[in-house]
């Protein structure tokens, strides 16, 4: 579900009129099972964000972004401010994605009407738009429809009409939100050190990945990532029910780091693995990493250059074959 939300077509990021960067606690339901927030305004202020913007301003990419801007009246380099995903239960379809940006609502809604199966549903004072999504793989119980609602400076997306309607109630103040709770006080604390924030509590990741055991053994998992000084820093903490369980989590984490260190052929992964330090304090296990921002920037630029080279090589090869 969460991957599907993140992969929704760009045309759905629509109709917003104002910006927001740090997480808005009043927009997140009370007692969430999962929350992930990305502060794009904060990211743009970091050295890494500036490097990414430099790459996006390169002629080839700039031309494509200009085309998107002409179509949607939206430039992600300056008008995308923040994004929040939250899930209300162990069942992933309960999740929603809220995007904060600056859009022309009328233009995007009109473009949305071109999507297959587009319909508009009246929900109280709100309109919920729905259409049939892409042809990605889905389970038998997973609806092919995507639902979206526009509320002031945000768009709310989900895979179920009920979840989008419930999210609207939270935003309207009709349902409890994190703003009325003292739990998870770190969520909503903006600043360079909190460009990415995430909390996972009692969320069902399924049995597809054995590495998910480390999450299942934890009562609460927290992530914070951003830039401090000249370093990109990230802290991931696992809170267990007791010290013995935390010791097991620590052992699993050490094993995962050891596996990463075996990736001798991937210097980027190896650098990350070597930067990770693990610490256990009672029932809490913390994994932290600090990497020079310039090294991260260099890695990104190298990957972009390699991708461009592969693309150029493929084009040249295709042209050569066509000539023959």
C-alpha positions as CSV (number, residue, x, y, z in Angstrom):
1,X,0.0,0.0,0.0
2,X,2.7,2.5,1.0
3,X,4.7,1.8,-2.1
4,X,1.6,2.3,-4.2
5,X,0.9,5.6,-2.6
6,X,4.4,6.8,-3.3
7,X,4.1,5.7,-6.9
8,X,0.9,7.5,-7.7
9,X,1.0,9.5,-10.9
10,X,2.4,13.0,-10.7
11,X,-0.9,14.3,-12.1
12,X,-2.5,13.6,-8.7
13,X,-0.3,16.0,-6.9
14,X,-2.7,18.8,-7.4
15,X,-4.5,21.9,-6.5
16,X,-2.7,23.2,-3.5
17,X,-2.3,26.9,-2.6
18,X,0.1,27.2,0.3
19,X,3.2,25.7,1.7
20,X,4.0,23.6,4.8
21,X,7.3,21.9,5.7
22,X,7.4,20.4,9.2
23,X,4.9,17.8,10.0
24,X,1.5,19.1,10.9
25,X,0.3,17.2,14.0
26,X,-3.3,18.4,13.5
27,X,-3.3,16.6,10.1
28,X,-2.3,13.2,11.5
29,X,-4.8,10.9,13.2
30,X,-4.5,10.1,16.9
31,X,-2.7,6.8,17.7
32,X,-1.2,6.2,14.3
33,X,0.4,2.9,13.5
34,X,2.8,4.5,11.1
35,X,3.9,8.0,10.3
36,X,6.5,9.1,7.7
37,X,7.2,12.8,6.9
38,X,9.6,14.5,4.5
39,X,10.3,18.2,4.9
40,X,11.2,19.2,1.3
41,X,11.7,22.9,2.3
42,X,14.1,21.7,5.0
43,X,15.8,19.4,2.5
44,X,16.3,22.3,0.0
45,X,18.2,24.2,2.8
46,X,20.8,21.5,3.2
47,X,24.0,21.0,1.2
48,X,22.5,17.8,-0.2
49,X,19.3,19.4,-1.2
50,X,21.2,22.2,-3.0
51,X,23.3,19.6,-4.9
52,X,20.1,17.8,-5.9
53,X,18.6,21.1,-7.1
54,X,21.8,21.8,-9.1
55,X,21.3,18.4,-10.9
56,X,17.7,19.2,-11.5
57,X,18.7,22.5,-13.1
58,X,20.8,20.8,-15.7
59,X,19.5,21.5,-19.2
60,X,18.0,18.1,-20.0
61,X,16.2,17.8,-16.7
62,X,15.3,21.5,-16.6
63,X,13.6,21.1,-20.0
64,X,11.4,18.2,-18.8
65,X,10.5,20.1,-15.6
66,X,9.6,23.2,-17.5
67,X,7.2,21.0,-19.6
68,X,5.7,19.7,-16.4
69,X,5.4,23.2,-15.0
70,X,3.6,24.3,-18.2
71,X,1.2,21.5,-17.9
72,X,0.4,21.5,-14.2
73,X,1.6,25.0,-13.2
74,X,3.9,23.3,-10.7
75,X,7.6,23.3,-10.3
76,X,8.7,20.6,-7.7
77,X,12.0,22.4,-7.2
78,X,10.3,25.3,-5.4
79,X,6.6,24.5,-4.9
80,X,6.7,21.1,-3.2
81,X,7.0,21.7,0.5
82,X,6.2,18.5,2.4
83,X,4.7,15.0,2.3
84,X,3.2,12.9,5.1
85,X,2.2,9.3,5.0
86,X,0.3,7.7,7.9
87,X,-1.4,4.5,8.6
88,X,-4.2,4.0,11.2
89,X,-4.1,0.3,11.6
90,X,-2.1,-2.9,10.9
91,X,-4.0,-3.2,7.6
92,X,-2.0,-1.1,5.0
93,X,-5.1,0.0,3.0
94,X,-5.9,2.3,5.9
95,X,-3.0,4.5,5.0
96,X,-3.1,7.9,3.3
97,X,-0.6,10.3,1.7
98,X,-0.9,14.0,2.3
99,X,1.1,16.3,0.0
100,X,1.7,20.0,0.6
101,X,2.6,22.2,-2.4
102,X,1.4,25.0,-4.6
103,X,-0.9,24.0,-7.5
104,X,-3.6,25.3,-9.8
105,X,-6.5,23.2,-8.5
106,X,-8.8,23.8,-11.5
107,X,-6.2,22.9,-14.0
108,X,-5.2,19.7,-12.4
109,X,-8.8,18.6,-11.7
110,X,-9.6,19.1,-15.4
111,X,-6.6,17.1,-16.3
112,X,-7.6,14.4,-13.9
113,X,-10.9,14.0,-15.7
114,X,-8.9,12.5,-18.5
115,X,-7.9,9.5,-16.3
116,X,-9.7,6.2,-16.8
117,X,-12.7,5.7,-14.6
118,X,-12.6,9.3,-13.2
119,X,-15.5,10.1,-10.9
120,X,-16.3,12.6,-8.2
121,X,-18.0,11.6,-5.0
122,X,-19.7,14.1,-2.6
123,X,-18.6,13.7,1.0
124,X,-20.3,16.3,3.1
125,X,-18.7,19.6,2.2
126,X,-15.9,17.9,0.4
127,X,-15.4,16.3,-3.0
128,X,-13.5,13.1,-3.3
129,X,-12.1,12.3,-6.8
130,X,-11.4,8.7,-7.9
131,X,-9.9,7.0,-10.9
132,X,-8.4,3.7,-11.9
133,X,-4.7,3.5,-11.2
134,X,-1.9,1.9,-13.2
135,X,-1.4,-1.7,-14.0
136,X,0.9,-2.4,-11.1
137,X,0.6,-5.8,-9.4
138,X,-2.1,-5.9,-6.7
139,X,-3.8,-8.5,-4.5
140,X,-7.3,-9.7,-5.1
141,X,-8.5,-7.5,-2.2
142,X,-6.7,-4.4,-3.4
143,X,-8.9,-2.0,-5.3
144,X,-7.6,-0.6,-8.6
145,X,-9.0,2.8,-7.7
146,X,-7.1,5.8,-6.3
147,X,-9.0,8.4,-4.2
148,X,-8.0,12.0,-3.7
149,X,-9.5,15.0,-1.9
150,X,-8.3,18.7,-2.0
151,X,-8.4,20.6,1.3
152,X,-7.0,24.1,1.3
153,X,-3.2,23.7,1.1
154,X,-3.1,19.9,0.9
155,X,-4.2,16.9,-1.2
156,X,-5.1,13.7,0.5
157,X,-4.6,10.4,-1.4
158,X,-5.5,6.9,-0.5
159,X,-6.5,3.5,-1.9
160,X,-9.9,3.5,-0.1
161,X,-12.6,6.1,0.0
162,X,-13.2,5.6,3.7
163,X,-9.6,6.3,4.6
164,X,-9.6,9.6,2.6
165,X,-12.9,10.6,4.2
166,X,-11.5,9.8,7.7
167,X,-8.4,11.9,6.9
168,X,-10.6,14.8,6.0
169,X,-12.4,14.5,9.3
170,X,-9.0,14.7,11.1
171,X,-8.0,17.8,9.1
172,X,-11.4,19.4,9.8
173,X,-11.0,18.8,13.5
174,X,-14.0,16.4,13.6
175,X,-11.8,13.5,14.6
176,X,-8.9,13.3,17.2
177,X,-5.4,14.1,15.9
178,X,-1.8,14.1,17.3
179,X,-2.3,17.8,18.1
180,X,-4.4,16.8,21.0
181,X,-2.0,14.2,22.3
182,X,1.3,14.3,24.2
183,X,2.5,11.0,22.6
184,X,5.3,11.1,19.9
185,X,6.4,14.6,20.9
186,X,9.3,14.5,18.4
187,X,6.9,14.5,15.4
188,X,6.5,18.0,14.1
189,X,9.8,19.3,15.5
190,X,11.1,21.0,12.4
191,X,14.7,22.0,11.6
192,X,17.7,20.7,9.6
193,X,18.1,17.7,11.8
194,X,14.6,16.5,11.1
195,X,14.3,16.6,7.3
196,X,12.9,13.0,7.5
197,X,10.9,11.7,10.4
198,X,9.2,8.4,10.8
199,X,7.5,6.4,13.6
200,X,6.3,2.8,13.3
201,X,4.2,1.2,16.0
202,X,2.5,-2.2,15.8
203,X,2.5,-2.1,12.0
204,X,2.1,-5.3,10.0
205,X,4.9,-5.5,7.4
206,X,3.8,-9.0,6.3
207,X,6.0,-12.1,6.1
208,X,7.6,-11.3,2.8
209,X,10.9,-10.0,4.2
210,X,12.6,-11.9,7.1
211,X,14.4,-8.7,8.0
212,X,11.0,-7.3,9.1
213,X,11.4,-9.4,12.3
214,X,13.4,-6.6,13.9
215,X,10.3,-4.3,13.5
216,X,7.8,-7.0,14.7
217,X,9.9,-7.3,17.9
218,X,9.7,-3.6,18.6
219,X,7.0,-1.7,20.3
220,X,8.1,1.5,18.6
221,X,10.6,2.4,15.9
222,X,11.7,6.0,15.3
223,X,13.8,7.5,12.5
224,X,15.2,11.0,12.2
225,X,17.5,12.1,9.4
226,X,18.9,15.4,8.2
227,X,22.0,17.4,8.1
228,X,24.1,18.6,11.0
229,X,27.2,20.8,10.2
230,X,29.0,19.1,7.2
231,X,27.5,15.7,7.8
232,X,24.3,13.9,6.9
233,X,23.1,12.1,10.0
234,X,20.5,9.5,10.7
235,X,19.3,7.9,13.9
236,X,17.1,4.8,14.0
237,X,15.9,3.5,17.4
238,X,14.0,0.4,18.3
239,X,12.1,0.3,21.6
240,X,11.3,-3.2,22.8
241,X,9.1,-4.5,25.6
242,X,12.0,-5.4,27.7
243,X,15.8,-5.7,27.9
244,X,16.0,-9.3,26.7
245,X,14.0,-8.5,23.6
246,X,16.2,-5.5,23.0
247,X,19.3,-7.7,23.1
248,X,17.8,-9.9,20.4
249,X,17.0,-6.9,18.3
250,X,20.6,-5.7,18.8
251,X,21.9,-9.1,17.7
252,X,19.8,-9.0,14.5
253,X,20.9,-5.4,13.8
254,X,24.6,-6.4,14.2
255,X,24.0,-9.2,11.8
256,X,22.4,-7.0,9.2
257,X,25.3,-4.5,9.5
258,X,27.8,-7.3,9.1
259,X,26.1,-8.4,5.9
260,X,26.3,-4.9,4.5
261,X,30.0,-4.9,5.3
262,X,30.4,-7.9,3.0
263,X,29.3,-5.8,0.0
264,X,32.9,-5.1,-1.0
265,X,31.9,-4.5,-4.6
266,X,29.6,-1.6,-3.6
267,X,31.7,1.2,-2.0
268,X,28.6,3.3,-1.3
269,X,26.9,0.5,0.8
270,X,30.2,-0.3,2.4
271,X,30.7,3.3,3.4
272,X,27.3,3.4,5.0
273,X,27.9,0.2,6.8
274,X,31.2,1.4,8.3
275,X,29.5,4.6,9.5
276,X,26.8,2.8,11.5
277,X,27.2,2.5,15.2
278,X,24.9,0.4,17.5
279,X,24.1,1.1,21.1
280,X,21.7,-0.6,23.6
281,X,20.3,1.3,26.6
282,X,17.9,-1.0,28.5
283,X,15.0,-1.7,26.2
284,X,16.1,0.7,23.5
285,X,18.5,-0.1,20.7
286,X,19.8,2.8,18.6
287,X,21.6,2.7,15.3
288,X,23.2,5.9,14.2
289,X,25.2,7.0,11.2
290,X,27.0,10.1,10.2
291,X,28.5,10.6,6.7
292,X,30.2,13.7,5.2
293,X,27.6,15.5,3.0
294,X,30.2,16.0,0.3
295,X,30.6,12.2,0.0
296,X,26.9,11.7,-0.4
297,X,26.8,14.5,-3.0
298,X,29.7,12.9,-4.9
299,X,27.9,9.5,-4.8
300,X,24.7,11.0,-6.2
301,X,26.5,12.9,-9.0
302,X,28.4,9.8,-9.9
303,X,25.2,7.7,-10.1
304,X,23.6,10.4,-12.3
305,X,26.6,10.5,-14.6
306,X,26.6,6.7,-14.9
307,X,22.9,6.7,-15.7
308,X,23.4,9.3,-18.4
309,X,26.3,7.4,-19.8
310,X,24.3,4.2,-20.0
311,X,21.4,6.1,-21.6
312,X,23.7,7.7,-24.1
313,X,25.4,4.4,-24.9
314,X,22.0,2.7,-25.5
315,X,20.9,5.5,-27.8
316,X,24.0,5.4,-29.8
317,X,23.8,1.6,-30.1
318,X,20.2,1.8,-31.2
319,X,21.1,4.5,-33.8
320,X,24.0,2.4,-35.1
321,X,21.7,-0.6,-35.5
322,X,19.1,1.5,-37.3
323,X,21.8,2.9,-39.7
324,X,22.9,-0.7,-40.5
